[in-house]
Structures are given as C-alpha cells and as structure tokens.
C-alpha cells in the first residue's frame, strides 16, 4: 500500500513536535503554559443565553454558506470596522473556523497552471502551518518569503525574482502577524495589491488577530483595496471569533471575497464543507454585533503588553508586539532554549523553528521563541520573570 508523496516533506505539526522535545524532561517549577494561542479571557456573557434559546436548532441541517442573519451581522461588522460595504449575499461565506477556509479556499481558487507552468504560492516565513499544506494539496510550489527583523517582520514579496512572481497564483499574508505581532500598514497593503494587479495573483489576507492591538486598530485589506478601487476578485479576507471573542471552540469564521470567487468557494463547500451548527451560528451572529466584550478583552491584552514590556525591558533584541498576543523573543537556538527553560523553570513556550521553514539552510524562526500571552496577568508576570532570569541573565 502506498501513500501520496505530496505531503511527505511536511514536518510533524508544531505541538506534537514540542511534546516529543519535552517528553523526557521534567518541569523545573510550577508549569506556566504559554505555547498554544488559545485565548483564555472570559467568553461573551451572552453565549449561554443565546445557545440555550436556539438549542432546538441542533435538530436541523445548517445552511452551508451560513445563515442569512449571521452573514448580515458579519457584513455589518465589516462596515463599522472598515467602512466597506460587503454584500452578504454574494461576497460572504461562513466557515467552520478560518483554518478550514485558508485550506479549502486554495483548493477552490488556485489554478492548475499559471502561464503554462506550475503555480507558486507565496508564504511568509515563519508562518501559520496551514498555508504550506494548502499549497501542497493544490500541487503548487511553495515559496517561503522571510519575514525577519531586517524586513520589519513583514515579507518583502516585491523583492522576489520576476520569474517567481510571474508564476504566483496566491499570496498568503497574515496581519497582525503570527508569530511576530507585526502589522502591515496601509502603504504595505497598497503595494501588495498593486503587485497582485501587475502579476495577476490573489491575496489571501489572514486577519484573525485584527482586534487585538496596543492602541491603533490595524488597517484591513478590505478597506485599502476599496480605497484603491482594486478588483474585488484579487482579495480574499479571512477572520474569526476565536481570538476576537475568545471562542476558539465555537469554530466560527468567515471568508470575504469577490462575487466570482465566492461562487467557486461555495461550489466546493457544497460538496466538502462542514457547516457550523445553527445554534452556534446564532451565537456568532450576536458576537459580531457586539463590541463591548471585545473592548474588555482588548484592555486585558493591553495590560499584558505593558507587563511584557516591563518584564523584558533591556533584553537585547526584544521588540514588543504591535498587535496580537504573541511575543517573538530572540535566542541562540529555539529548541535548546525551550527545553532548558522548561527543565529549569516549568515555563512552556514554542520553539520558533517549528513555525518556519529552512530555505538555503536558514530557518528564520530558529533563533526565536514564541510566547503566547494567554495566561492571566499574575501568571504571565511570573512566567516572564522566570523566562528572563533563565535565558537572559547570567
């Protein structure tokens, strides 16, 4: 019996790799787990009420594209947040979490060839791992574009050889970025959309961390594209309630795209999609319509930014994130540092090497640790203090 080769070069997923790394280690203190980006702030107070009110709808098959009320709520949020009118009937599709959408939308929209050649999918490096498996699934060539301190922790797509750009079909772009917390400004988005027009590719904008920021709301790709009067078919935007509303288990996201792209996305989803149960769609509808719980959660993250800045002040190479809830901390060897930190203090973090891919022998994540600031303020302060003492003070 044989297996497909297209996934053969995928490394183990990040968290199984971490479990293997620490399998023979004992924690050197009370465990503080800051590995997975699973929000632990309070969920919206109305969740249980809405769910109970609509529990009977578990008896119904949910609409595959999303209930009209939910799509209207998402369109309303986009209008309030970005000042862009998006038709919920023709441009929005509800997802079972954005990871599903980031994968399946590539299947729906990536052509088999670009200019008679194998298509290219451009991926920031380091990156959210679903981007790479999506490229492999569609038979595209993944090209990993470094997003390092030298580039402001944003990928410089325009610096790629023209031969690569000519074959590019899809560009994945995450802003605010996971793991670095960097934000693509309006000029960056305009330049990327201009590049997409010049070389005829689509931009997949992963904006799941858009509502977690220090002070200024990050610009969204939809508002920049609308301001340029860009072709709506060139931009596909993903967002969810996992981070915004602290409901990762709800598995509720959306994809906003041009009408023609939306037809293709929905066509594939009709065959292979996993629609969100109706009671959960009702919760999501209420969540997209409410900002109070989002503002309360954001205030907690802003407190955590201040705690991190104080705890890590003076650490060489420390850059506090502009947005999101990850710290991207410099170390000599991310695996060795993560193991040593756990064995010495009990603090669990993720080696940055697990989020990057080596290109020409260089993995841009190998010299960093990703720290998820999802624990409470007291635990965060204790964990960061132990981390600093262990890794940065001799």
N, C-alpha and C positions, 0 to 999 in steps of 0.2 A: 504494500500500500504506500502510495506517495502523497506528499503534501505540496501545496503551492510554494513556489520559490519567492513570490513577490513580497512576502513578509519575513523572509528568512534572515534578513540583516537587521531586523528590529531588535534592539536590546530589550531585556526584561523591563517592565514598567517601573517607574521610579520607586514606588513604595515597596513592592516585592524586593527590589534591589537593596533598599535600606534595611529591610528585615534580615536579609542574608548578611549584610555588612555587620549588623549588631547581634547576630544570632548567638555568638559565643561570648558576648560581653555582658557584664553586669553593671547596672547603673551605679554611679558613684555618689548618689544622693537621691533625694525625692525627685521623681520624674516630672519634668516640665515638657510637655509635648507641643512643639511648635513646628511640626512637619507639614501636615496637610492643610490646605487652605479651606478649612471648614469653619464658616462663621459660627461663633458661639454667643453672639449677642442675643437679647430677647427677640423672639419672633413677634410679628404683629399681634396686638392684643385681640383683634377681631377674628383670628384664624379659627379658633374652635367654634365660635358662634356661626360663622358662615358655613363651615364644614358640616355642622350638625343640621343646619337649616336645609342643606341640599344633599344629605346623605342618601336619600331615596334615589338620587340620580346615578348611584353606582349600578343600578339595575338597567341602565341604558347604555348603548354604544355611543361613545362620544364622537362628535364631528371631527374628522381627520384634520381639517385645516384650522380648527379652533372655533369655539362658539362665537357667534357674531358679537355678543356683548363683550367678550374678552378682547377680540380684535379691535373693537371700538375703544376700549379702555387703553389699550396699548397705543393706538393712534392718538388718543387724547394726551397721553403722557409725552409722546414724541413732540406733539405740537407745543405743549407747555415748556418742555425742556430745551428743545432746539429751534422752535419757531418754524417748523416744517410741517406742511400738510401732507399726510400719507394716507391714501385711500385704503381703508381696512379691507375692502372687498377684493382689491386687485393687487395689493402690494405687501400684505402681511400674512404670515403663516405661523401658527403656534407650534412650538417644539416641545419635545419631551426632554428638556434640558438642552443647552446650547452645544454640548459635546456631540450629541446626535446630529444636530444641524450642521455643525462645522464639518462633520464627516460626510453626511448624506448629500449636502449641497454640492460638494465637489463631485460626487457621482452624477448628480443631476446636470451640472453645468460645465464640467471640464470636457473639452473635445478630445477625440482620439488622436488628432494631429493638429499641429499649428504650423502653417506654412509648409505642409508636406513632411514635417518632421515630428519626432516625439515631443509632446508638450512639456513645458517646465512649470513647476510650482515653486514659487519663491517663499522661503520660510525664515523668519527671524531666528537668530541663533544666539542665546538659548531660546526655548520655545515651549508652548503647550503641546504635549506629545501627539495629540490627535491630528495636528496638521500633517505630520510625517506619515502616519498610517493612511490618511486620506489620499495623499499623493501616491503612495504605493498601491492603493486599491484601484486607482484610475489609470495606473501604468505610466504616470508622469515621472519625469526626472526631478527629484527634489534638489533644490539648490539652497543651501543654508547660508544666510547672509549675516555676518557678525554684527551684533548689537552690543558694543563694548563702551568703556569709558571714553575711548578715542572718538566714538561717533555719537556721544551723548546718550548712550544706551538705547539708541534707535537705529534700525538697519538703514544703510545707505544704498537703497535699491538703484539709484541713478548711476552709481559708480560701477555697476556690473558691465561686463562686456556687451556690446551691442548684439552679438550673436546669441547670447543668453536671453536678452530682453526681447528679441525678435521671436523667440520660441515660447515666451512666457504666456501662460493662459490664465493663471490665478496667482495673486499675491495675498498671503495671509499677513495681516497686520494687527497687532494687539496693542491697544492704548486705552487706558493706562496699562503698562506692560506687566506681564507676569514672566519673569520674577523681579525685574529691576525697579518697578514703580515709576518709570519714566512716562512722560506724557507727550504725545505728538501734538504740536501746536497747529494753529490754522495754516501757517506757511508750509509746514510739513505735509499736511493733508492736501493742500492745493498742488504742491509739487508732485505728490504721488498720483493724484487724479490726472494731472497734465501728462505724466509719464504713461498712465494707463491709456489715455487717448492716443498718444503718439505711437505706442506699441500694441494697441488693441488687446488689452487684457482686462480682467475683472479684479477688483479689490474686495477681499473678504475682510471686513473690519470687525474684529472681536472686541467688544466694548463692555465686557461683563463687570469691569471694575469702575465703570464711569461715575458711580455715585459715591465713591469713597475717595475723598481728597482733602488736602490741607485747608485751602481757603477759596481757590478759584475753580469753578466747575470746568473740567476738561472739555474742550470743543469736541463735537461729534462729527463723524464723517458725513452724516446726512446733511447737517447744516452747511458744511463747507461746500459739498457738492451742489447743493441747491443754490448757494450764493454764486457759484461759477456757472450755473445753468448747465451742469455736466449731464451727460447722457445717464439717465437713471439705471440703465441696464449694466453700467460699468461698476456699480457699487452694490454690495450685499452686506448688510449690517446684522450682527448678532448681539443679543443681550438677554439677560435672565433675571430672575428674582433670587437666585442663590446667594449672591453677595449683597445686592441692593437691599433685600428684605430679610436676610438671614434665614432663608428657607431652602437650603440645598437639597433637602429630601423631597421637596414639592416637585422637583424636576419640571419646572415651568420656564420656558424661554420663548423667544420669537426670532424670526428672521424677516427683515425688511429688504425688499428687492424691487427691481423694476417689474412692470406687469408681465413682460415676456419671460423673464427669469422665474417669476412666481408661478407661472403656468407649468414650467418644467419642474420646479421644486415640488409642487403639489401633485403633478402626474406621478413622479416616482414615489412620493409619500403615500399615495393611494394604494400602492402595491406593498410597500415595505415599511411604512411609518408605524410608530407606536403612539397613538393619540393619547393625550392626557385625559384621565377620567373627569367627567363633568363636575363633580364636587370640587375637585382640585382646580379646575378652570374657574369656578366661581370664586374661590379664594384668590386666585391670581388676578381676576378682574378687580376685586376690591383692593388688592395690594397696589396695582398700577394706578389706582385712582387716589391713593393716599400718600401724602408726603411726610406726615408727622412722624411715623415710625422710622422713616429713612433719615430724617434730620436728627432724631435721637441717637440712632446708631452711628451716624457720621460724627457726632460730637464725641462719642466714646473713642472712635478711631483717632480723632484729632488729639485727644488726651494721650493716646498711645504714641503718636508721633512725638509729642513733647517728652514723654518718658524715654523713648528710644534715643532722641537727640541728647538728652542729659546723660543717659547711661553710657553712651558710646562717644561722647564728646572727646575729641583729641585722638581717636583711633585713626591711624593712617589709612586713607582711602575710604573712610566712611562717608557715604552720601545718603542723607535721609531721603526717603521716597517722596516724590511729589504727590503720589496718589496710590491707591491700592493698599493692601495690608501686609506686604512682604518687605523684609529687609534683605539686602543683597550685600553680604559682608565679605570683604577680601580676606583670603587665607592663602597659604602656600599650596596646599593640597586638600581639596574639599573632602575626599573620603577619609583621609587620615585625620583631618581636623574634626569631622563629625564623630568618628569613632572615639577619639581622645576626649572630646567634650562629653560624650555620654558616659564613658568609663570614669571620668574624673568628677562629674557633677550631676549626672542624671538628666541633663538637658538634651532633648532630641531635636535635631534640625536636619534639613535635607541637603546632601552634597549637591552643589551646583552642577557638577559633572553629569548628573543624571538628567538634567534639563537641557543639555547641549549636545551637539554632535561634533566629533572631531573632523576638521577639514584641513587637509595638508598637515596632519599630525597635531593640530591645535584645537582643543575644545575650549571655547570661551567661557564655559561655566566651571571649568575645573579649578579655577582659583577663587571660587566664591562659595559661600553657604547661603541657602535661602531659609529665612526665619519667618514663619507665619505668625503675625501678631494677633492671634485669635483668642488667646487666653485672657483672663481678667487682668486688670491693671496691676494688682499686687503680685500675681504670679508672673506677669510679664517683667516687672521690675526685678523680681528675684532671679528669673531666668537670665535676663540680660546682664545682670550684675555678675552672676556666676560665669556666663559666657566671656565677659570681658576679662575677668580675673584669670580664667583658664587659658584663653587664647592670645590675649594682647598685653598681659602684664607679666613680666619676668621677676 
